[in-house]
């Protein structure tokens, strides 16, 4: 079992659950987590759009969690395990780095959102990378 991939899977699962919280609790959570005023207003108006977008994010994060757990050896081996773990790691790292370039033009989000979310994604990517490197021969 690989501790770093277990941590990675747990982190992705926690973030998926927080996104479910946004769907359930609505506009205040969208605002608090920096989804932007547009998403918060749409949620207040009862639009299905925030729910659909956030549900998509929940699905992706849940799949990423399962792949990390699979790579760690906690659950059964999933198809294309090595490739998918590489892609997940790259996405987290690229998103983490790219967000820092959006601080000065935040696209409807606050600069603080970009700083914090980028640090979080970069941290997740590094943890994934360490776990992937340690587990490479077993994938």
C-alpha positions as CSV (number, residue, x, y, z in Angstrom):
1,X,0.0,0.0,0.0
2,X,1.2,3.5,-0.9
3,X,0.5,6.1,1.8
4,X,0.9,9.1,-0.6
5,X,-1.7,7.7,-3.1
6,X,-4.0,6.9,-0.2
7,X,-3.7,10.5,1.0
8,X,-4.3,11.6,-2.6
9,X,-7.4,9.6,-2.9
10,X,-8.7,10.9,0.4
11,X,-8.0,14.5,-0.6
12,X,-9.9,14.1,-3.9
13,X,-12.8,12.5,-2.0
14,X,-12.9,15.3,0.6
15,X,-13.0,17.9,-2.1
16,X,-15.7,16.0,-3.9
17,X,-17.7,16.0,-0.7
18,X,-17.2,19.7,-0.3
19,X,-18.6,20.2,-3.8
20,X,-21.6,18.2,-2.8
21,X,-22.0,20.6,0.1
22,X,-22.1,23.5,-2.5
23,X,-25.0,21.8,-4.3
24,X,-26.8,21.1,-1.0
25,X,-26.2,24.4,0.8
26,X,-26.3,26.6,-2.3
27,X,-25.2,30.2,-2.8
28,X,-23.4,30.8,0.5
29,X,-21.2,27.8,-0.1
30,X,-20.5,28.8,-3.7
31,X,-19.5,32.2,-2.5
32,X,-17.4,30.9,0.4
33,X,-15.5,28.5,-1.8
34,X,-15.0,31.2,-4.5
35,X,-17.1,29.8,-7.3
36,X,-17.9,33.3,-8.4
37,X,-20.9,35.5,-7.9
38,X,-22.5,34.3,-11.1
39,X,-22.7,30.7,-9.8
40,X,-24.0,32.0,-6.5
41,X,-26.7,34.1,-8.1
42,X,-27.7,31.2,-10.4
43,X,-28.0,28.9,-7.3
44,X,-30.1,31.5,-5.5
45,X,-32.4,31.7,-8.5
46,X,-32.9,28.0,-8.5
47,X,-31.1,27.4,-11.8
48,X,-30.0,23.8,-12.5
49,X,-26.7,25.0,-14.1
50,X,-24.6,25.2,-10.9
51,X,-25.9,21.8,-9.9
52,X,-24.9,20.3,-13.2
53,X,-21.5,21.9,-13.3
54,X,-20.7,21.0,-9.7
55,X,-22.0,17.4,-10.2
56,X,-19.6,17.0,-13.1
57,X,-16.8,18.2,-10.8
58,X,-17.9,15.7,-8.1
59,X,-17.9,12.9,-10.6
60,X,-14.4,13.7,-11.9
61,X,-13.0,14.1,-8.4
62,X,-14.6,10.8,-7.3
63,X,-13.1,8.9,-10.2
64,X,-9.7,10.5,-9.4
65,X,-10.1,9.3,-5.9
66,X,-10.8,5.8,-7.0
67,X,-7.8,5.8,-9.3
68,X,-5.5,6.9,-6.5
69,X,-6.9,4.2,-4.2
70,X,-6.4,1.7,-7.0
71,X,-2.9,2.8,-7.5
72,X,-2.2,2.5,-3.8
73,X,-3.4,-1.1,-3.8
74,X,-6.4,-0.4,-1.5
75,X,-9.0,-1.4,-4.1
76,X,-9.0,-3.5,-7.3
77,X,-6.9,-2.5,-10.3
78,X,-8.7,-0.1,-12.6
79,X,-8.1,0.0,-16.3
80,X,-5.3,2.2,-17.7
81,X,-4.2,2.8,-14.2
82,X,-0.7,4.1,-15.0
83,X,-1.9,6.5,-17.7
84,X,-4.8,7.8,-15.7
85,X,-2.6,8.5,-12.7
86,X,-0.1,10.3,-14.8
87,X,-2.9,12.5,-16.3
88,X,-4.4,13.2,-12.9
89,X,-1.1,14.2,-11.5
90,X,-0.4,16.5,-14.6
91,X,-3.8,18.1,-14.4
92,X,-3.4,18.9,-10.7
93,X,0.1,20.3,-11.3
94,X,-0.8,22.3,-14.4
95,X,-3.9,23.7,-12.7
96,X,-1.9,24.6,-9.7
97,X,0.7,26.5,-11.7
98,X,-1.7,28.1,-14.2
99,X,-3.9,29.6,-11.4
100,X,-1.0,31.8,-10.3
101,X,-1.1,33.5,-13.8
102,X,-4.8,34.3,-13.3
103,X,-4.5,36.3,-10.1
104,X,-4.2,39.6,-11.9
105,X,-7.2,38.9,-14.2
106,X,-9.4,36.6,-12.0
107,X,-12.3,36.0,-14.5
108,X,-15.1,36.5,-12.0
109,X,-13.3,35.0,-9.1
110,X,-11.2,36.7,-6.4
111,X,-7.4,36.8,-6.5
112,X,-7.6,35.0,-3.2
113,X,-9.5,32.1,-4.9
114,X,-6.7,31.7,-7.4
115,X,-4.0,31.8,-4.8
116,X,-5.6,29.3,-2.5
117,X,-7.0,26.9,-5.1
118,X,-3.7,27.0,-6.9
119,X,-1.8,26.1,-3.7
120,X,-4.2,23.3,-3.0
121,X,-4.0,21.9,-6.6
122,X,-0.2,22.2,-6.6
123,X,-0.1,20.4,-3.2
124,X,-2.4,17.6,-4.4
125,X,-0.3,17.3,-7.6
126,X,3.0,17.0,-5.6
127,X,1.5,14.3,-3.3
128,X,0.2,12.4,-6.4
129,X,3.6,12.7,-8.0
130,X,5.4,11.3,-4.9
131,X,3.0,8.4,-4.7
132,X,3.2,7.7,-8.4
133,X,7.0,7.7,-8.3
134,X,7.0,5.4,-5.3
135,X,4.4,3.0,-6.8
136,X,5.6,3.2,-10.4
137,X,7.0,-0.4,-10.6
138,X,3.8,-1.8,-9.3
139,X,1.5,-0.1,-11.7
